[in-house]
Amino acid sequence: MATELKGLTKRSVNYSQWYNELVVKAELAEQADVRGCMVIRPYGYAIWEKIQSVLDAKFKETGVQNAYFPLLIPKSFLSKEAEHVEGFAKECAVVTHYRLKTNETHDGVVVDPEAKLEEELIIRPTSETIIWNTYKNWVKSYRDLPILCNQWCNVMRWEMRTRLFLRTSEFLWQEGHTAHATREEAEERAKMMLKVYADFAEQYMAVPVIQGVKSETERFAGALDTYTIEAMMQDGKALQSGTSHFLGQNFGKAFGVTFLDKDQKQDYAWATSWGVSTRLMGALIMTHSDDNGLVLPPRLAPTQVVIVPIWKTDEQLEAINNKAAEICQNLKAMGISVKYDNDDQKRPGFKFADYEVKGVPVRLVIGARDMENGTVEVMRRDTLEKETVSIEGIEEYVKNLLDDIQTNIYKKALDYRNAHIYECDNYEEFKEKIKDGGFFLCHWDGTPETEAQIKEETQATIRCVPYMFEQTPGTDMVSGKPSKCRVLIARAY
């Protein structure tokens, strides 16, 4: 590896430090000079754009349309739904003034005390309140429903301890907000969007997830039910990777969103909201990457194939350039993103290391001898295996290889997760084993007291009541009380 790119801490030594270093070395993001915020660099943003593009198309397939709502929310709006405001009150950033002025020494600015707002404005931590205040103007009859809106935007939640992508004060996300005429339709939509997230995570991110419903304590503030997808990272911790909320009529009642139903009776609209954020970038990194850098699933990699030439003479370079141009044209025609790097200011060794750290799925190397022999060296990033193959038909070979890499890294992540799921009925055994990470299926009596005790004594939380495992009654491992089902418990980010 090139000297400039050496020094990545091994996962086995310090997993957290490995992650922080990798985000920076792979040029995904860096700390901003604004507390708790990050700068997403072009390479990182290119991955986010791919995530956006795929999800946006999937949302629209279900009838969702994009819209945009204000960044600033009147404080009084948050007061209208008690549980919601209580859930976000400690995380809100507040705008109190609307103007600055030059200070007395004319070498800086200060807040103008005469420019105090009559009502403070909250920088959106989430948009339920401002959106439902708008929906009341859109809904009069059942014929106006459903409303299926999504917005791509940023939000602000004041965080004390931050980590790039996983937890920052400002982050990017999408938030869907729908209004419905019936409870059944709203619940169906909330579950539908969770499935969209799960399918995306597994088919594009190659991240296996467990779908389930949150406990009452872990629900989104103001929701009747919160549905979640939970992924396991390589250190055995859980990462909540997407949530969908059935909000009942809470926001319809709080903001007076009423309509005449088919029987000409007044009713309140039923609500859902659902979202994923740049936290998915953290999931990608921590699920697949290794001690050499990123490992990206081909379907989300900004560059799927890189071609690096090796030459000594201008004549050799010209011949390689011509062949590489042909390969690039053919790959692009197949819908494969490819980069030809013939930059003579960087050594081949540096390029190899750079693209390895950045997780480019396939690397092709063409040298003068390859041109003579009609071959090309191929390296796959997921296994770091190299082989020399015929340059004829290389495009079809690469296409099949990208599919194989996508499948392989999903299987690797799935096998790892499945090997670290345990059924446990003994609390003392659980307290010892949870230190090493993993997902634990344990009986729970359904009480918040037991849930709080587990969290306090082990730093683990109930991630969800999972759908994928057969459920039978049992006995709570903590309280000894009867339990209707097993829940998924893990330490989490």
N, C-alpha and C positions, 0 to 999 in steps of 0.2 A: 504494500500500500504506500502511496506517495507520502512523503514526510509531512506535507501540509495537512493531511487528513488523518494522520495517526492519532492515537491517544483516546479513543472512545472507550470509556469505562465498560467493563464486562457486566452483563446482566447478573451473573452469579455473585459479583462483588458488591454492587450497589445498584439495584434495579432503578430506583428513582433517579439517581445521578446519570445512569445510562440514558434514560428517557430524556432528561433535560438537555444533555449534551447532543443527543441525536437530533432533536428538533432544530437546534442551532446549526450543527455541522451539515445537515441535509438542506439547509437554507429554506426551512419551512416557515419559521417565525422567530421572533426575538422579543425581548422585553422592551416595552416603550418607556419613554421618560415620564409618562403619566402613570401614577400609581395604579397597579392592578391591571393595566391594559397591555396589549401586545400589538406588535406590527406583524401582519401576515405577509411574508415575502412572496414574490411572484410565483415561485415554484409551489409553495404551499397553497396559494390562492388558486393556482391552476387545478390542483386536486379538488379543492372546494367547488370550483366551477363545474367540474365533472359530476360531483355529487349533486349539485344544484340541478344540472341539466337533466340527469336521469330521474331524480325525484319529481321535478317540475312536470315532466311528461307523464309520470305515473299518476300524479295528483289530477292532472287534466283529463286523463282517461276515466276517472271516476266522476267527472262533472265539475271539478273545482276550478274556479277562476281566480286570478291574481288581482289584488288591490293593494292600496297603501293607505295607512292611517297615521295620524300625527305621532311624533316622537314625544311630545310633551302632553302630559295628562293632568287636568285640574285635580288638586288634592281631594276635593269633595267627591270626585268620582270613586276614588278608592274607599271612601267611607261608606258607600252605599251597600257593599256586600261585606258583612262583618268578618266572616271567616277568611275571605280573600285578603282583606287589608291586614288582618292579624298575621297572615302567613308571609306577607312581603314587607311589612312596615320597617323592619330592621335592616332591610337591604336597599331601601329607596334613596336615590340621590335627588336632592331638592333644589329647584331654581327659585331664588327669592327676589332677585333684582333683574332689571332688563337693560341696564346701561352701566358703562364705566366712564370715568373722567380722569383727566390728567391730574397727577398729584401736585402738591404745593411747590415742590422743587422742580417740577416739569421734567423728571427723569424716569417716569413710570406712570402706571395707572392704578386707580383704586375704584372700588365699588361706589357708585354715586348713591348716597343715602336717600336722595330725593326720588330715586327710581325704583322704590320698593313695590313689588307686585301686590295688588289687592288680594289675590289668592295665589298661594305658592303653586308651582307646577312640578310634577314628578317626571323625571326621565324614565320612560317606560321600562318597568321590570318584566312586563308582559302586557298584552293589549286587550284583555277581556273587557275592561271597563270602558275604554274609549270606543271600542268597536260596538259593544252593546248599546251604548248611548247613541250611536249612529243608527243601529238597526231599528230603533224605535221609530225612526223617520221613514224606513223602507217597508215596514210590515204593517198592513191593515187587515188583510184577509188571508185565508189559508192558501189562496192562489199566489200569494207573494212568497210562499215557502216551497221548498227549502232555499235558504241562502247558503251557498257553499263558497266561502272566500278563504284565500291564503295570502299571506304577505311574507316576502323575503326582506329581512331588515336586521338592525342591531338592537340589542337591549342592554340595560345597565342594572347590575345587581352588585351592590357594594360588598366585595369579598375581603376578608381579612387575610386569608392564606391563599395565594394564587399559584397556579401552575399552567404553563402554556397549553392552550387548547382545552385542557380538562376543567379548569376553573379560573376564569378571569372576570374582572369587574364588568368589562364590556365584551360581548361576544356576538357573533353572527348566527342567525338561525332562520328558520321559517316557522310561522305559527298559523295554523289553520283554525278558522272559527266558523262554525256552522249553526244555523238556526232551523228548527224543524217543527212540524205541526203535531207530532206524536212522540211519546216516550220511546216507542219501539223503533221508530225511524232514527232517532238520535242515538240510541244505544247501538243500533246496527252500524251507523256511520263511525262511531268511536272504535268499534271492533274492526271495521273494515280498514281504517287508517293504520291501526296497529299491524295488521297483516301486510299492508303496503310496506311499512317500515321493516318488518321481519324479512319479507321477500327481498327487499333491497339489500339489507345487511348480508344475507346469505348468498345471493346471486351475484352481487356486484362487489361488495366489500370482502367477500369470502369469510365473513365472521359468523359463526354459528351462534344463535341466540335462543334464549328460553322465554317464551311468552307467558304472561300471567297477569294477575290482578293484584294491586297493592293492598296492604293492610290499611285500616282506617287511619292509623297514625302516619303512614307514609304517603297518603293521598295528596294530590295537588290541592292547594288551598281553595276551597269553594266547590270542590268536585264531590259527586256522589260515589263515583268509581274512577280509579285511575288504572289504566292498562299499561303494561310496560314490556320492553324487551331488555333482557339482561345478558350481557356477554362476559365471558371469563378472559381476563388478561393473562399473560404468561407468568405472572407472579401469583396467580391463583385468586386475585381479587376480582370483584364484580364491577362492571361499569354499566350504569343505566344508560342505554344507548338510544332511547326514544320512548316517548310517552304519549298516550291518547286518553283524554278525559271526558267522561260523561258528566256534564254539569247540571243535569236536571233542569228545573225551571228557576234556579237560584238567580241567574243573571237576568232572565226575562222578567222576574218579579222586581228585582232591584232597580231596573231601568225602565220598567213599564212597557216592555215589548209585548203587546197584546195583539190578538187577531180574532176575527170572526171565523169560527170553524164551519164545517159543512152543514151543521145544524143551526147556524146563525147564533151560536153562543160564544161569548167572549172567553178566550183562554190565553195563557201565557206560553210563549215560545219555549221550546226545549233546545238545549245547547250542548255543543261539544267544542273542545279545543284540542289541538294536537301539535307536536313539534319535535324537531331534531335540530341540533346545533353543530357548531364547529367542534364540539366534543367528539363527533364521529372521527375527526382527524386523529385524536388521541387513541381511539379504538383501533384504527388502522395500524398505527405505529406499534402499539403494545400487543396486538394479537399476532402479528406476522414477523416483525423485524428481528434482526439478529445482531451479533457482536460486530458485524462488519457494516451495519447501517440499515437503511430502510429495505423492506421487502414489500413491494406494492403489488396488489392484484392487477393484472393486465387491464381489466375493464375500467379501472379508475386511474391508471398511470398516465400522466400528461404526455410522456414519451414512452411508447411501448417497445420500441426498438432503436438502438443507437448503432451506427456503423462507424468504426474507427479504422482509418487507413494507416499503413506503415510503409514508408518509402524512403529511398535514399536519393533518387534522382528525379528531376522534373519529368522525365519521360515516364518513369514508373508511376508518378503521381497522376499524370494525365490519363494513363490507362485505367488506374484505379478509380479516378473521378468519373470516367465515362461509365464504368460498370456499376459503380455505386449509384449514379444518377438513374440508371435503368432499374436497379432494385428498388430505389426509393419511389420511383414513379409507379411501379407495379404494386408495392405495398400500400401506398396511398390509395390506389384504385380499389384495393380490397378493404378500405376503411381502417387501416392500421396506421397509427401515428409513428413517424420515423424521423430521426435526426441523423444527418451525415456530418460528422465533426472532423473536418480537415484543417482545423486551426493549427497553424505551424508555430504558434507561440506557446503551446503546451505540449509536454512530453506525453507519449502514449501511456506511460505508467500512471501519470497524474490523471489522465482521462479515465483510465480503467477504474482507479480508486474513486474518482468523483462520481461516476455513474453507478458504482457499486453502493456507495453511501446513499445516493439518491434513489436507489431501488429500481432502476430501469430494468424491466423484466428480462429483456433479451439483448445481448451484445454480440455484434458481428465484427470480426476483425479480418480485414483483407490486406495482405501484403504482396510484395512482388512475386514471391514464390507461389502464393495462392493463385495469382493470375496465371502463372505458368502451368500449374497443376489443375486449374479449374476447380479450386476448393475455397472454402471459407471456414474460419474458426467461429464456432457458436458457443456462447456461454449463457446459461440460464441462471438468473439471479437467485431463485428460490433454493437451489441446491448447490450453486457455484460449480456445477459440472460443466466441463468443456468437451467439445468433440469437433472433429474436422469432417465436414460433409461437402457434397458436390454443390458447386455454386449454381448449377442448373436446377431449376425448380426450388430454389431456396425460399421463394416467397410462400409457396404452399407449405413447406416445411416449417417456416416461422409461424404461419397462421395456426397450424396444428400444435406447435410448441406453446404458443400463448394460451390456447385452450387447456393444454395439459397443466401449465403452471397455475392457472386459475383454479382448476380442479384440485391440484395437489396441495395448494396452500390452504384451501378450505378443509380438505380431509385432514391435514396435519393439525389445524386448529380444532377441528371436531374431535379427533382422537385424543388430543390433549385435554379438552374439556371433559369428555366422557370418562377419561381415566381419573379425573379429579372431582367426580360427583360421588358423594357418600351418603348412605342412609345411616342415621345415628339416633339411638334411643336412650343413650346414657349421657347425662349432662357433664359429668366429670371428664368423660372421654372426649366429648365435644370441645370443652374448654381447652384441652390439650392439643387436639388435632387442628383446631381453627387457627392456631398460631402459624401453621405452615400453609395456610390458604386452602382454597377449594370451595366447592358448593356443597352444602349439607342439606339433606332432606330430613326434616325433623317434625315430629308432631307438635302442634301448638294448640293451647286451650282457647285461643281467640281473645284473650284479655290483654289490654294495653300494659297492665302491671308486669306480666310475664315478658312481654316484648321489651319493656324498658329495662328489666333486670338483665336480660341477655345482652342488650346493648351496653349497659353500664359495666358489666363484668367481663365482656369479651371484645368490645368494640365492633361486634358484628351486628348486622341488622337483618330483619326479614325483608328480603328483596321482593318476593311476590308469592302468591299461591299459584304454582305453575300448572299449565294446562296439559303438558305433554306426559305426565306421569300418572299412572293409575292410582286413584285415591281410595284408601280404606280407613275406617275409624281406628283410633289407637289411644295412647296415653301420652300426655305432655311430659317431656323429659325433665322439665324444670319443676312444675307444680304438682305433677302426678294426677292432674284432672283429666277428664275425658277430652279427646280431640277428634274433630271431624275429618281432618286431613293433615297432610304434611305440607310444610311451607319450605321455601328455598331461603336458606340463611347463609350469609357470607360477609366478609369484610369488603368494603367497597370504596371506590374513589368518589 
